[in-house]
């Protein structure tokens, strides 16, 4: 097993380094570390306006969110174990030819991804903070404690979504029931006690007051969820066979106003029939955003409730933009290479499909506005979220074309992505905080979005599409 783990680590390195160069991939953790190092020098200024407890809460919630976003192994595991990554032949497929069980290989695959994400995201951030601590008067033990609690935050989100996604592969109703019970439980507790359950998030409590019992409870909970998820996982499709009536023609007619109705209809049918539409909506959109809402409302003592809503709208827009990766993740351009379909046509069709999916964030934010008692701001909130979503989509198209899930680890791509999204977020959050209705001006983002999409189509049309 140790040898298999080592081979999978090498495979991950070779796979990514072959995509955009060994140096560019190797520099990614250095970029995260550098951002943490430079950001640490802003702590003295941040502390004057933001309570220290809120700052640690924001950090831990971000790593919890990262765990949520990458933890759906129950959905993605089937792709790895059944060789659905285009031309890539992964070691995980060896269970079909070697005397190694599916569950053993999948366990190693998950452990490999844990180490991979730890090296890329958690460790560099902690080291950057550690290197800066002597210069900003922070005790040296604090970076080590932060490294531990951020890791636990990441693993908490990952193990929970891993468990739910593995259960989802067996029973959709069971997952929906569990999520419904959790939401009702948290909401009921908040209504009865007036407290936000997010303030009891164990890694935050551990960071604020370290104790071995709390650490043990965290690790045991993560271990139980991970072990149950691995036992629940199956690489086979255990659901009953289904038959579908022809949907391409009626759906194409419904989408006839789009530039490429047939391709857009095909994307939506693929999402529906594969189960990804519901699974991705749950694990990559609804669950992360509900958790973010609980954490953001803890800042009501620092930020007015109205400002929290508009900040949440921009966060929703950024996460909604990742729906583009749902459409491109397993749909390689190589499948269309023998057809009279250009890269530009493919990108436009994905944007059209993306437009249909934006109904999800619109309905979600409308519900949030009503439940939070701020329905009066529903229009500017939705406009701000959708404008942010399309601008982020345009940046993604320009930087990554049809391979956003792959090129995200290219340092040059990620630096420009962070800069452009961060700049827009800072500008329009300030405008929304000053005057909620002024956030309607975010529609002006359609201009740079249109320009970036045109630029991206021209850029990727001129480049040969790599096969991953």
Secondary structure as a PSIPRED ss2 file (coil, helix, strand):
# PSIPRED VFORMAT (PSIPRED V4.0)

   1 X C   1.000  0.000  0.000
   2 X H   0.000  1.000  0.000
   3 X H   0.000  1.000  0.000
   4 X H   0.000  1.000  0.000
   5 X H   0.000  1.000  0.000
   6 X H   0.000  1.000  0.000
   7 X H   0.000  1.000  0.000
   8 X H   0.000  1.000  0.000
   9 X H   0.000  1.000  0.000
  10 X H   0.000  1.000  0.000
  11 X H   0.000  1.000  0.000
  12 X H   0.000  1.000  0.000
  13 X H   0.000  1.000  0.000
  14 X H   0.000  1.000  0.000
  15 X H   0.000  1.000  0.000
  16 X H   0.000  1.000  0.000
  17 X H   0.000  1.000  0.000
  18 X H   0.000  1.000  0.000
  19 X H   0.000  1.000  0.000
  20 X H   0.000  1.000  0.000
  21 X C   1.000  0.000  0.000
  22 X H   0.000  1.000  0.000
  23 X H   0.000  1.000  0.000
  24 X H   0.000  1.000  0.000
  25 X H   0.000  1.000  0.000
  26 X H   0.000  1.000  0.000
  27 X C   1.000  0.000  0.000
  28 X H   0.000  1.000  0.000
  29 X H   0.000  1.000  0.000
  30 X H   0.000  1.000  0.000
  31 X H   0.000  1.000  0.000
  32 X H   0.000  1.000  0.000
  33 X H   0.000  1.000  0.000
  34 X H   0.000  1.000  0.000
  35 X H   0.000  1.000  0.000
  36 X H   0.000  1.000  0.000
  37 X H   0.000  1.000  0.000
  38 X H   0.000  1.000  0.000
  39 X H   0.000  1.000  0.000
  40 X H   0.000  1.000  0.000
  41 X C   1.000  0.000  0.000
  42 X C   1.000  0.000  0.000
  43 X H   0.000  1.000  0.000
  44 X H   0.000  1.000  0.000
  45 X H   0.000  1.000  0.000
  46 X H   0.000  1.000  0.000
  47 X H   0.000  1.000  0.000
  48 X H   0.000  1.000  0.000
  49 X H   0.000  1.000  0.000
  50 X C   1.000  0.000  0.000
  51 X C   1.000  0.000  0.000
  52 X H   0.000  1.000  0.000
  53 X H   0.000  1.000  0.000
  54 X H   0.000  1.000  0.000
  55 X H   0.000  1.000  0.000
  56 X H   0.000  1.000  0.000
  57 X H   0.000  1.000  0.000
  58 X H   0.000  1.000  0.000
  59 X H   0.000  1.000  0.000
  60 X H   0.000  1.000  0.000
  61 X H   0.000  1.000  0.000
  62 X H   0.000  1.000  0.000
  63 X H   0.000  1.000  0.000
  64 X H   0.000  1.000  0.000
  65 X H   0.000  1.000  0.000
  66 X H   0.000  1.000  0.000
  67 X H   0.000  1.000  0.000
  68 X H   0.000  1.000  0.000
  69 X H   0.000  1.000  0.000
  70 X H   0.000  1.000  0.000
  71 X C   1.000  0.000  0.000
  72 X C   1.000  0.000  0.000
  73 X H   0.000  1.000  0.000
  74 X H   0.000  1.000  0.000
  75 X H   0.000  1.000  0.000
  76 X H   0.000  1.000  0.000
  77 X H   0.000  1.000  0.000
  78 X H   0.000  1.000  0.000
  79 X H   0.000  1.000  0.000
  80 X H   0.000  1.000  0.000
  81 X H   0.000  1.000  0.000
  82 X C   1.000  0.000  0.000
  83 X C   1.000  0.000  0.000
  84 X C   1.000  0.000  0.000
  85 X C   1.000  0.000  0.000
  86 X C   1.000  0.000  0.000
  87 X C   1.000  0.000  0.000
  88 X C   1.000  0.000  0.000
  89 X C   1.000  0.000  0.000
  90 X C   1.000  0.000  0.000
  91 X H   0.000  1.000  0.000
  92 X H   0.000  1.000  0.000
  93 X H   0.000  1.000  0.000
  94 X H   0.000  1.000  0.000
  95 X H   0.000  1.000  0.000
  96 X H   0.000  1.000  0.000
  97 X C   1.000  0.000  0.000
  98 X C   1.000  0.000  0.000
  99 X C   1.000  0.000  0.000
 100 X C   1.000  0.000  0.000
 101 X C   1.000  0.000  0.000
 102 X H   0.000  1.000  0.000
 103 X H   0.000  1.000  0.000
 104 X H   0.000  1.000  0.000
 105 X H   0.000  1.000  0.000
 106 X H   0.000  1.000  0.000
 107 X H   0.000  1.000  0.000
 108 X H   0.000  1.000  0.000
 109 X H   0.000  1.000  0.000
 110 X H   0.000  1.000  0.000
 111 X H   0.000  1.000  0.000
 112 X H   0.000  1.000  0.000
 113 X H   0.000  1.000  0.000
 114 X H   0.000  1.000  0.000
 115 X H   0.000  1.000  0.000
 116 X H   0.000  1.000  0.000
 117 X H   0.000  1.000  0.000
 118 X H   0.000  1.000  0.000
 119 X H   0.000  1.000  0.000
 120 X H   0.000  1.000  0.000
 121 X H   0.000  1.000  0.000
 122 X H   0.000  1.000  0.000
 123 X H   0.000  1.000  0.000
 124 X H   0.000  1.000  0.000
 125 X H   0.000  1.000  0.000
 126 X H   0.000  1.000  0.000
 127 X H   0.000  1.000  0.000
 128 X H   0.000  1.000  0.000
 129 X H   0.000  1.000  0.000
 130 X H   0.000  1.000  0.000
 131 X H   0.000  1.000  0.000
 132 X H   0.000  1.000  0.000
 133 X H   0.000  1.000  0.000
 134 X H   0.000  1.000  0.000
 135 X H   0.000  1.000  0.000
 136 X H   0.000  1.000  0.000
 137 X C   1.000  0.000  0.000
 138 X C   1.000  0.000  0.000
 139 X C   1.000  0.000  0.000
 140 X H   0.000  1.000  0.000
 141 X H   0.000  1.000  0.000
 142 X H   0.000  1.000  0.000
 143 X H   0.000  1.000  0.000
 144 X H   0.000  1.000  0.000
 145 X H   0.000  1.000  0.000
 146 X H   0.000  1.000  0.000
 147 X H   0.000  1.000  0.000
 148 X H   0.000  1.000  0.000
 149 X H   0.000  1.000  0.000
 150 X H   0.000  1.000  0.000
 151 X H   0.000  1.000  0.000
 152 X H   0.000  1.000  0.000
 153 X H   0.000  1.000  0.000
 154 X H   0.000  1.000  0.000
 155 X H   0.000  1.000  0.000
 156 X H   0.000  1.000  0.000
 157 X H   0.000  1.000  0.000
 158 X H   0.000  1.000  0.000
 159 X H   0.000  1.000  0.000
 160 X H   0.000  1.000  0.000
 161 X H   0.000  1.000  0.000
 162 X H   0.000  1.000  0.000
 163 X H   0.000  1.000  0.000
 164 X H   0.000  1.000  0.000
 165 X H   0.000  1.000  0.000
 166 X H   0.000  1.000  0.000
 167 X H   0.000  1.000  0.000
 168 X H   0.000  1.000  0.000
 169 X C   1.000  0.000  0.000
 170 X C   1.000  0.000  0.000
 171 X C   1.000  0.000  0.000
 172 X H   0.000  1.000  0.000
 173 X H   0.000  1.000  0.000
 174 X H   0.000  1.000  0.000
 175 X H   0.000  1.000  0.000
 176 X H   0.000  1.000  0.000
 177 X H   0.000  1.000  0.000
 178 X H   0.000  1.000  0.000
 179 X H   0.000  1.000  0.000
 180 X H   0.000  1.000  0.000
 181 X H   0.000  1.000  0.000
 182 X H   0.000  1.000  0.000
 183 X H   0.000  1.000  0.000
 184 X H   0.000  1.000  0.000
 185 X H   0.000  1.000  0.000
 186 X H   0.000  1.000  0.000
 187 X H   0.000  1.000  0.000
 188 X H   0.000  1.000  0.000
 189 X H   0.000  1.000  0.000
 190 X H   0.000  1.000  0.000
 191 X H   0.000  1.000  0.000
 192 X H   0.000  1.000  0.000
 193 X H   0.000  1.000  0.000
 194 X C   1.000  0.000  0.000
 195 X C   1.000  0.000  0.000
 196 X C   1.000  0.000  0.000
 197 X H   0.000  1.000  0.000
 198 X H   0.000  1.000  0.000
 199 X H   0.000  1.000  0.000
 200 X H   0.000  1.000  0.000
 201 X C   1.000  0.000  0.000
 202 X H   0.000  1.000  0.000
 203 X H   0.000  1.000  0.000
 204 X H   0.000  1.000  0.000
 205 X H   0.000  1.000  0.000
 206 X H   0.000  1.000  0.000
 207 X H   0.000  1.000  0.000
 208 X H   0.000  1.000  0.000
 209 X C   1.000  0.000  0.000
 210 X C   1.000  0.000  0.000
 211 X C   1.000  0.000  0.000
 212 X H   0.000  1.000  0.000
 213 X H   0.000  1.000  0.000
 214 X H   0.000  1.000  0.000
 215 X H   0.000  1.000  0.000
 216 X H   0.000  1.000  0.000
 217 X H   0.000  1.000  0.000
 218 X H   0.000  1.000  0.000
 219 X H   0.000  1.000  0.000
 220 X H   0.000  1.000  0.000
 221 X H   0.000  1.000  0.000
 222 X H   0.000  1.000  0.000
 223 X H   0.000  1.000  0.000
 224 X H   0.000  1.000  0.000
 225 X H   0.000  1.000  0.000
 226 X H   0.000  1.000  0.000
 227 X H   0.000  1.000  0.000
 228 X H   0.000  1.000  0.000
 229 X H   0.000  1.000  0.000
 230 X H   0.000  1.000  0.000
 231 X H   0.000  1.000  0.000
 232 X H   0.000  1.000  0.000
 233 X C   1.000  0.000  0.000
 234 X C   1.000  0.000  0.000
 235 X C   1.000  0.000  0.000
 236 X C   1.000  0.000  0.000
 237 X C   1.000  0.000  0.000
 238 X C   1.000  0.000  0.000
 239 X C   1.000  0.000  0.000
 240 X C   1.000  0.000  0.000
 241 X C   1.000  0.000  0.000
 242 X C   1.000  0.000  0.000
 243 X C   1.000  0.000  0.000
 244 X C   1.000  0.000  0.000
 245 X C   1.000  0.000  0.000
 246 X C   1.000  0.000  0.000
 247 X C   1.000  0.000  0.000
 248 X H   0.000  1.000  0.000
 249 X H   0.000  1.000  0.000
 250 X H   0.000  1.000  0.000
 251 X H   0.000  1.000  0.000
 252 X H   0.000  1.000  0.000
 253 X H   0.000  1.000  0.000
 254 X H   0.000  1.000  0.000
 255 X C   1.000  0.000  0.000
 256 X C   1.000  0.000  0.000
 257 X C   1.000  0.000  0.000
 258 X C   1.000  0.000  0.000
 259 X C   1.000  0.000  0.000
 260 X C   1.000  0.000  0.000
 261 X H   0.000  1.000  0.000
 262 X H   0.000  1.000  0.000
 263 X H   0.000  1.000  0.000
 264 X H   0.000  1.000  0.000
 265 X H   0.000  1.000  0.000
 266 X H   0.000  1.000  0.000
 267 X H   0.000  1.000  0.000
 268 X H   0.000  1.000  0.000
 269 X H   0.000  1.000  0.000
 270 X H   0.000  1.000  0.000
 271 X H   0.000  1.000  0.000
 272 X H   0.000  1.000  0.000
 273 X H   0.000  1.000  0.000
 274 X H   0.000  1.000  0.000
 275 X C   1.000  0.000  0.000
 276 X H   0.000  1.000  0.000
 277 X H   0.000  1.000  0.000
 278 X H   0.000  1.000  0.000
 279 X H   0.000  1.000  0.000
 280 X H   0.000  1.000  0.000
 281 X H   0.000  1.000  0.000
 282 X H   0.000  1.000  0.000
 283 X H   0.000  1.000  0.000
 284 X H   0.000  1.000  0.000
 285 X H   0.000  1.000  0.000
 286 X H   0.000  1.000  0.000
 287 X H   0.000  1.000  0.000
 288 X H   0.000  1.000  0.000
 289 X H   0.000  1.000  0.000
 290 X H   0.000  1.000  0.000
 291 X H   0.000  1.000  0.000
 292 X H   0.000  1.000  0.000
 293 X H   0.000  1.000  0.000
 294 X H   0.000  1.000  0.000
 295 X H   0.000  1.000  0.000
 296 X H   0.000  1.000  0.000
 297 X H   0.000  1.000  0.000
 298 X H   0.000  1.000  0.000
 299 X H   0.000  1.000  0.000
 300 X H   0.000  1.000  0.000
 301 X H   0.000  1.000  0.000
 302 X C   1.000  0.000  0.000
 303 X C   1.000  0.000  0.000
 304 X C   1.000  0.000  0.000
 305 X H   0.000  1.000  0.000
 306 X H   0.000  1.000  0.000
 307 X H   0.000  1.000  0.000
 308 X H   0.000  1.000  0.000
 309 X H   0.000  1.000  0.000
 310 X H   0.000  1.000  0.000
 311 X H   0.000  1.000  0.000
 312 X H   0.000  1.000  0.000
 313 X H   0.000  1.000  0.000
 314 X H   0.000  1.000  0.000
 315 X H   0.000  1.000  0.000
 316 X H   0.000  1.000  0.000
 317 X H   0.000  1.000  0.000
 318 X H   0.000  1.000  0.000
 319 X H   0.000  1.000  0.000
 320 X H   0.000  1.000  0.000
 321 X C   1.000  0.000  0.000
 322 X C   1.000  0.000  0.000
 323 X H   0.000  1.000  0.000
 324 X H   0.000  1.000  0.000
 325 X H   0.000  1.000  0.000
 326 X H   0.000  1.000  0.000
 327 X H   0.000  1.000  0.000
 328 X H   0.000  1.000  0.000
 329 X C   1.000  0.000  0.000
 330 X C   1.000  0.000  0.000
 331 X C   1.000  0.000  0.000
 332 X C   1.000  0.000  0.000
 333 X H   0.000  1.000  0.000
 334 X H   0.000  1.000  0.000
 335 X H   0.000  1.000  0.000
 336 X H   0.000  1.000  0.000
 337 X C   1.000  0.000  0.000
 338 X C   1.000  0.000  0.000
 339 X C   1.000  0.000  0.000
 340 X C   1.000  0.000  0.000
 341 X C   1.000  0.000  0.000
 342 X C   1.000  0.000  0.000
 343 X H   0.000  1.000  0.000
 344 X H   0.000  1.000  0.000
 345 X H   0.000  1.000  0.000
 346 X H   0.000  1.000  0.000
 347 X H   0.000  1.000  0.000
 348 X H   0.000  1.000  0.000
 349 X H   0.000  1.000  0.000
 350 X H   0.000  1.000  0.000
 351 X H   0.000  1.000  0.000
 352 X H   0.000  1.000  0.000
 353 X H   0.000  1.000  0.000
 354 X H   0.000  1.000  0.000
 355 X H   0.000  1.000  0.000
 356 X H   0.000  1.000  0.000
 357 X H   0.000  1.000  0.000
 358 X H   0.000  1.000  0.000
 359 X H   0.000  1.000  0.000
 360 X H   0.000  1.000  0.000
 361 X H   0.000  1.000  0.000
 362 X H   0.000  1.000  0.000
 363 X H   0.000  1.000  0.000
 364 X H   0.000  1.000  0.000
 365 X H   0.000  1.000  0.000
 366 X H   0.000  1.000  0.000
 367 X H   0.000  1.000  0.000
 368 X H   0.000  1.000  0.000
 369 X H   0.000  1.000  0.000
 370 X H   0.000  1.000  0.000
 371 X H   0.000  1.000  0.000
 372 X C   1.000  0.000  0.000
 373 X C   1.000  0.000  0.000
 374 X C   1.000  0.000  0.000
 375 X H   0.000  1.000  0.000
 376 X H   0.000  1.000  0.000
 377 X H   0.000  1.000  0.000
 378 X H   0.000  1.000  0.000
 379 X H   0.000  1.000  0.000
 380 X H   0.000  1.000  0.000
 381 X H   0.000  1.000  0.000
 382 X H   0.000  1.000  0.000
 383 X H   0.000  1.000  0.000
 384 X H   0.000  1.000  0.000
 385 X H   0.000  1.000  0.000
 386 X H   0.000  1.000  0.000
 387 X H   0.000  1.000  0.000
 388 X H   0.000  1.000  0.000
 389 X H   0.000  1.000  0.000
 390 X H   0.000  1.000  0.000
 391 X H   0.000  1.000  0.000
 392 X H   0.000  1.000  0.000
 393 X H   0.000  1.000  0.000
 394 X H   0.000  1.000  0.000
 395 X H   0.000  1.000  0.000
 396 X H   0.000  1.000  0.000
 397 X H   0.000  1.000  0.000
 398 X H   0.000  1.000  0.000
 399 X H   0.000  1.000  0.000
 400 X H   0.000  1.000  0.000
 401 X C   1.000  0.000  0.000
 402 X C   1.000  0.000  0.000
 403 X C   1.000  0.000  0.000
 404 X H   0.000  1.000  0.000
 405 X H   0.000  1.000  0.000
 406 X H   0.000  1.000  0.000
 407 X H   0.000  1.000  0.000
 408 X C   1.000  0.000  0.000
 409 X C   1.000  0.000  0.000
 410 X C   1.000  0.000  0.000
 411 X H   0.000  1.000  0.000
 412 X H   0.000  1.000  0.000
 413 X H   0.000  1.000  0.000
 414 X H   0.000  1.000  0.000
 415 X H   0.000  1.000  0.000
 416 X H   0.000  1.000  0.000
 417 X H   0.000  1.000  0.000
 418 X H   0.000  1.000  0.000
 419 X H   0.000  1.000  0.000
 420 X H   0.000  1.000  0.000
 421 X H   0.000  1.000  0.000
 422 X H   0.000  1.000  0.000
 423 X H   0.000  1.000  0.000
 424 X H   0.000  1.000  0.000
 425 X H   0.000  1.000  0.000
 426 X H   0.000  1.000  0.000
 427 X H   0.000  1.000  0.000
 428 X H   0.000  1.000  0.000
 429 X H   0.000  1.000  0.000
 430 X H   0.000  1.000  0.000
 431 X H   0.000  1.000  0.000
 432 X H   0.000  1.000  0.000
 433 X H   0.000  1.000  0.000
 434 X H   0.000  1.000  0.000
 435 X C   1.000  0.000  0.000
 436 X H   0.000  1.000  0.000
 437 X H   0.000  1.000  0.000
 438 X H   0.000  1.000  0.000
 439 X H   0.000  1.000  0.000
 440 X H   0.000  1.000  0.000
 441 X H   0.000  1.000  0.000
 442 X H   0.000  1.000  0.000
 443 X H   0.000  1.000  0.000
 444 X H   0.000  1.000  0.000
 445 X H   0.000  1.000  0.000
 446 X H   0.000  1.000  0.000
 447 X H   0.000  1.000  0.000
 448 X H   0.000  1.000  0.000
 449 X H   0.000  1.000  0.000
 450 X H   0.000  1.000  0.000
 451 X H   0.000  1.000  0.000
 452 X H   0.000  1.000  0.000
 453 X H   0.000  1.000  0.000
 454 X H   0.000  1.000  0.000
 455 X H   0.000  1.000  0.000
 456 X H   0.000  1.000  0.000
 457 X H   0.000  1.000  0.000
 458 X H   0.000  1.000  0.000
 459 X H   0.000  1.000  0.000
 460 X H   0.000  1.000  0.000
 461 X H   0.000  1.000  0.000
 462 X C   1.000  0.000  0.000
 463 X C   1.000  0.000  0.000
 464 X C   1.000  0.000  0.000
 465 X C   1.000  0.000  0.000
 466 X C   1.000  0.000  0.000
 467 X C   1.000  0.000  0.000
 468 X C   1.000  0.000  0.000
